[in-house]
Amino acid sequence: MDMARMQAVADKTRAFYETNTAGCALLKVKEIATQPQPALCLTDYNFPKDMRRYLDGRAARLLHAMALRDGLADDTLPALAPWYGIAEHSAFLGGKVTFGEDTSWQDPVLEDACGLSALAMDEANQSLRLVVDGIAYLRERYEGQFFPMTRGVSGALEMANTLRGSDFFYDFYEDPDALKELLKYCAHALVWYYDKQLEAAGQVFGGTITGFGEWLPGRAVGQLSEDTTTMISRAQFEEFGRPLTQEICTHYDSAFMHMHALSEHSLPAIASIPGIRAMELSSDPNTDRAVEVYKRNREALAGPVPMLRLTRGEIESNFELLKSQKTIVWYDASCMEDAQDMAALFAREFPVRFLNKSKS
């Protein structure tokens, strides 16, 4: 890993967050179609015994991808965290985990919203150890080859939804006070869990490489997600979710939020939470593309830097938008030449200026 090049990427990213100048952007090439990286099959491993073998396999995939991309001047910091599926976002509080080929699930733990005694913040919990010990292992074993990063967390609403199952949605109406207590517990547990991830990952260039590989300054939390807002009203989020998400964000220097286009009705409420520095908006089936949802709500989403996965056509048709604000763009390239061409276009058309420095 070229550390001078990585330092330059981190310096550019820091300058990007610090500047108020419109028309600058970061480009992250996520996939290159001619360089496929088949995912490892979770059911080929016996966890926790095979944790290191599995993580070594993930590391080998990343190192191979880095070699193929050598010379690509986008704004990616190569990093890796453990990933065992969605269950790890709540199973650190207890419950049965089932592994599939490409993800994992946690069975509902609570028969009602009052059953907090069934949950425990246990340092020896297997799901917690797989994540936290996995981060520490990757950091030590592959030092200098790629960076450690946090796995990320679900928000309190998502955690409660998983722990309760579909009956969670009845709790808004049948036992709202008990639901609020459950959500407070989840928010507290989330911070407890994520702080352990942060400690294991450490700082990278004075910041944190969060889930999805996004660098943010200081002790940052991410990805933090509010996927449950796709299935509840904005008023319900404001009453039940917002106070806790705001409390979580104030515990850290900055936050990176993951959202879905289907949450359009709640996006302004989430974007207004102090501390959220960047917000990724994912496209969903049966609705408009994320960039169109963003443009409809642009004024109400003016707080965080938008993070959008765009096609070449969407980039070309939204030059005026990109020139008028700061944006982080995720891009899937057709080939290495396409990736290099897009990186050159962004360096030329959407440069990040370094204030009070000789860099440009």
C-alpha positions as CSV (number, residue, x, y, z in Angstrom):
1,M,0.0,0.0,0.0
2,D,1.4,3.4,-1.0
3,M,1.2,5.3,2.3
4,A,2.1,8.6,0.7
5,R,-0.8,8.2,-1.8
6,M,-3.2,7.1,1.1
7,Q,-2.1,10.2,3.1
8,A,-3.0,12.4,0.1
9,V,-6.5,10.8,-0.1
10,A,-7.1,11.3,3.6
11,D,-5.9,15.0,3.4
12,K,-8.2,15.5,0.4
13,T,-11.1,14.0,2.2
14,R,-10.5,16.1,5.3
15,A,-10.3,19.2,3.1
16,F,-13.5,18.2,1.4
17,Y,-15.3,18.1,4.7
18,E,-13.8,21.4,5.9
19,T,-14.5,23.5,2.8
20,N,-17.7,25.4,2.1
21,T,-16.8,25.7,-1.6
22,A,-19.4,24.3,-3.9
23,G,-18.5,22.1,-6.9
24,C,-16.1,19.7,-5.3
25,A,-16.7,16.0,-5.1
26,L,-15.1,12.7,-4.0
27,L,-15.3,9.7,-6.3
28,K,-15.3,6.1,-4.9
29,V,-15.2,3.4,-7.6
30,K,-17.1,0.6,-5.9
31,E,-17.2,-2.1,-8.6
32,I,-15.4,-2.8,-11.8
33,A,-17.4,-5.2,-14.0
34,T,-14.4,-6.8,-15.6
35,Q,-12.8,-7.4,-12.2
36,P,-15.5,-9.5,-10.4
37,Q,-14.8,-10.5,-6.8
38,P,-17.1,-13.5,-5.9
39,A,-18.2,-13.3,-2.3
40,L,-17.2,-16.0,0.2
41,C,-20.0,-18.4,1.2
42,L,-20.7,-18.0,5.0
43,T,-22.0,-21.6,5.2
44,D,-18.5,-22.9,4.2
45,Y,-17.3,-21.8,7.7
46,N,-17.9,-23.0,11.2
47,F,-18.0,-19.9,13.4
48,P,-16.4,-18.9,15.7
49,K,-13.7,-21.6,15.1
50,D,-13.1,-20.5,11.5
51,M,-13.1,-16.8,12.1
52,R,-9.5,-16.2,11.1
53,R,-9.7,-18.5,8.1
54,Y,-12.8,-16.6,6.9
55,L,-11.2,-13.2,7.5
56,D,-8.0,-14.2,5.7
57,G,-10.2,-15.2,2.7
58,R,-11.8,-11.7,2.8
59,A,-8.4,-10.1,3.1
60,A,-7.1,-12.1,0.1
61,R,-10.0,-10.8,-2.0
62,L,-9.3,-7.2,-1.1
63,L,-5.6,-7.5,-1.8
64,H,-6.3,-9.0,-5.2
65,A,-8.7,-6.2,-6.0
66,M,-6.2,-3.6,-4.9
67,A,-3.5,-5.1,-7.2
68,L,-5.9,-5.0,-10.1
69,R,-6.8,-1.4,-9.4
70,D,-3.2,-0.2,-9.0
71,G,-2.9,3.2,-10.5
72,L,-6.6,4.1,-10.2
73,A,-6.6,7.7,-8.7
74,D,-10.0,7.7,-7.1
75,D,-10.7,8.7,-3.4
76,T,-10.9,5.3,-1.8
77,L,-8.9,4.2,1.2
78,P,-8.6,0.4,1.1
79,A,-10.1,-1.0,4.3
80,L,-11.7,-4.1,5.6
81,A,-13.9,-5.1,8.5
82,P,-15.5,-8.4,9.5
83,W,-18.9,-9.1,7.9
84,Y,-21.0,-12.0,8.8
85,G,-24.4,-10.7,7.7
86,I,-27.1,-8.5,9.2
87,A,-27.6,-10.5,12.4
88,E,-24.5,-9.0,14.0
89,H,-26.2,-5.6,14.4
90,S,-28.4,-6.9,17.2
91,A,-27.2,-10.5,18.1
92,F,-24.6,-9.0,20.4
93,L,-27.5,-8.7,22.8
94,G,-28.3,-12.4,22.7
95,G,-30.5,-14.8,20.6
96,K,-30.0,-17.4,18.0
97,V,-28.2,-16.6,14.8
98,T,-28.8,-18.6,11.5
99,F,-26.2,-18.3,8.7
100,G,-27.1,-18.4,5.0
101,E,-24.8,-18.4,2.1
102,D,-24.6,-14.6,1.9
103,T,-26.0,-13.2,5.1
104,S,-27.3,-14.1,8.6
105,W,-30.5,-13.7,10.5
106,Q,-31.4,-13.4,14.2
107,D,-34.5,-15.0,15.6
108,P,-36.7,-12.6,17.5
109,V,-35.7,-12.5,21.2
110,L,-38.5,-10.6,22.9
111,E,-42.1,-11.8,23.2
112,D,-43.1,-8.3,24.2
113,A,-41.5,-4.8,24.5
114,C,-41.2,-5.2,28.2
115,G,-38.8,-8.2,28.2
116,L,-35.5,-6.3,28.6
117,S,-34.3,-9.0,31.1
118,A,-33.9,-11.3,28.1
119,L,-31.1,-9.0,26.7
120,A,-27.6,-8.6,28.0
121,M,-24.5,-6.5,27.1
122,D,-22.2,-9.4,27.6
123,E,-18.5,-9.0,26.7
124,A,-18.3,-12.8,26.0
125,N,-21.2,-12.8,23.5
126,Q,-20.2,-14.8,20.4
127,S,-21.5,-12.3,17.8
128,L,-19.8,-9.4,19.6
129,R,-16.5,-11.3,19.8
130,L,-16.6,-12.2,16.1
131,V,-16.9,-8.5,15.2
132,V,-14.6,-6.9,17.7
133,D,-11.9,-9.6,17.7
134,G,-12.2,-9.8,14.0
135,I,-11.5,-6.1,13.6
136,A,-8.5,-6.4,16.0
137,Y,-7.2,-9.4,14.0
138,L,-7.4,-7.7,10.7
139,R,-5.7,-4.6,12.1
140,E,-2.7,-6.6,13.5
141,R,-2.4,-9.2,10.8
142,Y,-2.6,-6.9,7.8
143,E,-0.9,-3.7,9.1
144,G,0.5,-1.8,6.2
145,Q,-1.4,-3.7,3.6
146,F,-4.9,-2.1,4.1
147,F,-6.6,-0.2,6.8
148,P,-8.9,-1.4,9.6
149,M,-12.4,-0.1,9.7
150,T,-15.5,-0.5,11.9
151,R,-18.4,-2.8,10.9
152,G,-21.0,-0.2,11.7
153,V,-24.3,-0.4,13.5
154,S,-28.1,-0.4,12.9
155,G,-30.1,2.4,14.6
156,A,-32.1,1.8,17.7
157,L,-35.3,1.4,15.7
158,E,-33.8,-1.3,13.6
159,M,-32.4,-3.1,16.6
160,A,-35.7,-3.1,18.3
161,N,-37.5,-4.3,15.2
162,T,-35.1,-7.3,14.9
163,L,-35.3,-8.2,18.6
164,R,-39.2,-8.0,18.5
165,G,-39.8,-9.3,15.0
166,S,-42.9,-8.0,13.1
167,D,-44.8,-7.5,16.4
168,F,-42.5,-4.4,16.8
169,F,-45.0,-2.4,14.7
170,Y,-47.9,-3.2,17.0
171,D,-45.9,-1.7,19.9
172,F,-46.2,1.8,18.6
173,Y,-50.0,1.6,19.3
174,E,-50.4,-1.1,22.0
175,D,-47.4,-0.3,24.3
176,P,-45.7,2.9,23.3
177,D,-44.1,3.5,26.7
178,A,-42.6,0.0,26.8
179,L,-41.3,0.5,23.3
180,K,-39.6,3.8,24.3
181,E,-37.8,2.0,27.1
182,L,-36.7,-0.7,24.7
183,L,-35.4,1.9,22.3
184,K,-33.5,3.7,25.0
185,Y,-31.9,0.3,25.9
186,C,-31.0,-0.3,22.3
187,A,-29.4,3.1,21.9
188,H,-27.3,2.6,25.0
189,A,-26.3,-0.8,23.9
190,L,-25.4,0.5,20.4
191,V,-23.0,3.0,21.8
192,W,-21.5,0.4,24.1
193,Y,-21.0,-2.0,21.1
194,Y,-19.7,0.6,18.7
195,D,-17.2,2.0,21.1
196,K,-15.6,-1.5,21.2
197,Q,-15.4,-1.5,17.4
198,L,-13.8,1.9,17.5
199,E,-11.2,0.8,20.1
200,A,-10.4,-2.3,18.0
201,A,-10.1,-0.4,14.7
202,G,-8.2,2.6,16.0
203,Q,-7.7,5.9,14.2
204,V,-6.6,6.3,10.6
205,F,-5.0,9.6,9.7
206,G,-6.8,11.3,12.6
207,G,-10.2,9.9,11.7
208,T,-12.3,6.8,11.5
209,I,-12.9,4.5,8.5
210,T,-16.5,3.6,9.1
211,G,-18.8,0.9,7.7
212,F,-18.9,1.0,3.9
213,G,-15.3,2.3,4.0
214,E,-16.1,6.0,4.5
215,W,-13.5,8.1,6.3
216,L,-14.8,10.7,8.6
217,P,-12.8,13.0,10.9
218,G,-12.3,12.2,14.6
219,R,-14.2,9.4,16.5
220,A,-16.9,8.9,14.0
221,V,-19.9,6.5,14.0
222,G,-21.0,4.8,10.8
223,Q,-22.7,3.4,9.0
224,L,-25.6,4.2,11.3
225,S,-28.9,3.3,9.6
226,E,-32.5,4.1,9.8
227,D,-34.0,1.5,7.4
228,T,-37.1,1.1,9.6
229,T,-38.2,4.5,8.5
230,T,-39.3,2.9,5.3
231,M,-42.2,1.3,7.3
232,I,-43.2,4.0,9.8
233,S,-44.5,7.5,9.5
234,R,-42.4,10.6,9.9
235,A,-44.4,11.5,13.1
236,Q,-43.5,8.1,14.5
237,F,-39.8,8.7,13.7
238,E,-39.9,12.1,15.3
239,E,-41.4,10.8,18.5
240,F,-39.7,7.4,18.9
241,G,-36.5,7.5,16.8
242,R,-35.1,11.0,16.5
243,P,-34.3,11.7,20.1
244,L,-32.3,8.5,20.4
245,T,-30.5,8.9,17.0
246,Q,-29.6,12.5,18.1
247,E,-28.3,11.2,21.4
248,I,-26.2,8.6,19.6
249,C,-24.7,11.2,17.2
250,T,-23.8,13.6,20.0
251,H,-21.6,10.8,21.5
252,Y,-19.3,11.0,18.5
253,D,-17.4,13.7,16.6
254,S,-19.3,12.9,13.4
255,A,-21.7,10.4,11.9
256,F,-22.3,8.8,8.6
257,M,-26.0,7.8,8.0
258,H,-27.2,5.1,5.6
259,M,-30.7,5.7,4.2
260,H,-33.1,4.4,1.5
261,A,-35.0,6.3,-1.1
262,L,-38.2,4.6,0.2
263,S,-37.7,6.7,3.4
264,E,-38.3,9.9,1.4
265,H,-41.0,11.1,3.9
266,S,-38.5,11.0,6.8
267,L,-35.3,12.1,5.1
268,P,-35.7,15.8,6.1
269,A,-36.1,14.9,9.8
270,I,-33.0,12.7,9.7
271,A,-30.9,15.1,7.8
272,S,-31.6,17.8,10.4
273,I,-30.0,15.8,13.2
274,P,-26.8,17.6,14.4
275,G,-23.6,15.7,13.8
276,I,-24.5,13.8,10.7
277,R,-21.8,14.8,8.3
278,A,-22.7,12.5,5.4
279,M,-25.8,10.7,4.3
280,E,-25.9,7.9,1.8
281,L,-29.1,7.4,-0.1
282,S,-29.6,4.0,-1.6
283,S,-31.9,3.4,-4.6
284,D,-34.8,0.9,-4.1
285,P,-37.0,-1.1,-6.4
286,N,-40.4,0.3,-7.3
287,T,-39.5,3.9,-6.6
288,D,-37.5,6.7,-8.3
289,R,-33.7,6.5,-8.4
290,A,-32.0,7.9,-5.3
291,V,-30.6,11.0,-7.2
292,E,-34.2,11.9,-8.2
293,V,-35.4,11.5,-4.6
294,Y,-32.5,13.6,-3.4
295,K,-33.2,16.4,-6.0
296,R,-36.9,16.6,-4.9
297,N,-35.8,17.1,-1.3
298,R,-32.6,18.9,-1.8
299,E,-33.4,22.1,0.2
300,A,-34.6,20.0,3.2
301,L,-31.5,17.8,3.0
302,A,-28.9,20.6,3.0
303,G,-27.2,19.6,6.3
304,P,-25.2,16.4,5.5
305,V,-23.1,15.8,2.4
306,P,-25.1,13.6,0.1
307,M,-23.6,10.3,-0.9
308,L,-25.1,8.9,-4.1
309,R,-24.4,5.9,-6.3
310,L,-24.6,7.2,-9.8
311,T,-24.4,5.8,-13.3
312,R,-22.3,7.5,-16.0
313,G,-25.5,8.8,-17.5
314,E,-26.7,10.2,-14.2
315,I,-23.3,11.9,-13.7
316,E,-23.4,13.5,-17.1
317,S,-27.1,14.6,-16.7
318,N,-26.5,16.1,-13.3
319,F,-23.3,18.2,-13.9
320,E,-25.2,21.3,-12.8
321,L,-26.2,19.7,-9.5
322,L,-22.7,18.4,-8.8
323,K,-21.2,21.9,-9.7
324,S,-23.6,23.6,-7.2
325,Q,-22.8,21.6,-4.0
326,K,-20.4,19.1,-2.3
327,T,-21.1,15.4,-3.2
328,I,-19.6,12.0,-2.6
329,V,-20.2,9.8,-5.6
330,W,-20.1,6.0,-5.6
331,Y,-19.5,4.6,-9.1
332,D,-19.7,1.2,-10.7
333,A,-17.3,1.1,-13.7
334,S,-17.6,-1.1,-16.7
335,C,-13.9,-1.6,-16.9
336,M,-10.6,-0.2,-15.6
337,E,-10.4,2.3,-18.5
338,D,-13.9,3.5,-17.6
339,A,-12.9,3.9,-13.9
340,Q,-9.7,5.8,-14.8
341,D,-11.6,8.1,-17.2
342,M,-14.2,8.9,-14.5
343,A,-11.5,9.6,-11.9
344,A,-9.8,12.0,-14.4
345,L,-13.2,13.7,-15.0
346,F,-13.8,14.2,-11.3
347,A,-10.3,15.6,-10.7
348,R,-10.7,18.0,-13.6
349,E,-14.4,19.1,-13.1
350,F,-15.0,18.7,-9.4
351,P,-11.6,19.4,-7.7
352,V,-11.2,19.7,-3.9
353,R,-9.1,22.8,-3.0
354,F,-6.8,22.7,0.0
355,L,-7.1,25.9,2.0
356,N,-3.9,27.5,3.2
357,K,-1.9,24.7,1.7
358,S,0.2,24.3,-1.5
359,K,-1.8,21.2,-2.5
360,S,-4.5,21.3,-5.1
